[in-house]
Amino acid sequence: MQITLDIPHEIARNLESRKSDLPQILALGLREITANPSTGFSGLTEVLEFLAKLPSPQEILALRLSPMVQAEIESLLDKNRTQGLDESDRCLWQHYEFIEHLVRLAKAQALLKLKLF
C-alpha cells in the first residue's frame, strides 16, 4: 500500500536516512499511540512514571516489572522458541529491550550513588 503524507521538514530530514525503517517506525508509533495497559505494552510508561517520581537509590534497585509486563515478555520468549516472532512481535521485543536498557542504566546509577555515601 502506498501512502502520501505531508510532514514537517524537520521530521522529513530525520527520516531521509531511515527510509527502509519507515514500516517499523510506523508500526512502533501506532503501537505506542494505541498502547493499552491490558496488552502489557505500557511497560515504558510504568518505568518512566516511576523514575519521574525521583525514587531513592534503594527504590530503584528494588524496581521489578509488573506481572502484566513480565507475562508479555514470557509470552514473547515462548513464541520465539516455538514458532518464531513476526515483525510486530520483533518490534515489541525491541521495545522491551529498550525498557530493560533504561532500567539497567538507572540501577547502575543507583549503585554508584549508594557507594558514594
Order of alpha helices (4+ residues) and beta strands (2+ residues): alpha-alpha-alpha-alpha-alpha-alpha
